[in-house]
Amino acid sequence: MLSPYISTDLRRLFIKRADCLCEYCLFSDTDSIDFQLDHIISVKHGGTTTAENLAYSCIFCNLQKGTDLGSINWQTGELVRFFNPRRDFWGDHFRFR
């Protein structure tokens, strides 16, 4: 469910911009699962409710990411930030198999 405090126009903008696909996994919103508004950088970390910080996200990706900004690569111990659909190119981070 999309957040109620987001204007209808802003909702339309990010759904159209995403071409009705999850901006993380590219799953289509026509496949009968819930889609949500995601703050790429969560409000608790200073993220804003603006078009630049909103992503159209399937419930699975949004729940996995939560309010986190990144995670630990357990093989290297390195802190790695999560994919940002506004700054990063999808093909540089993922591939279909």
Number of C-alpha atoms within 10 A of each C-alpha: 9 13 10 9 7 12 10 9 8 14 19 11 15 19 21 12 14 18 14 17 21 24 25 21 15 15 17 17 17 10 8 7 12 13 23 21 22 24 22 26 20 17 12 10 10 8 14 15 18 12 14 14 17 26 27 30 29 24 17 17 18 20 12 9 17 14 16 14 16 12 13 11 11 8 6 7 9 10 12 11 12 16 19 17 18 14 8 11 11 16 8 8 9 11 8 5 3
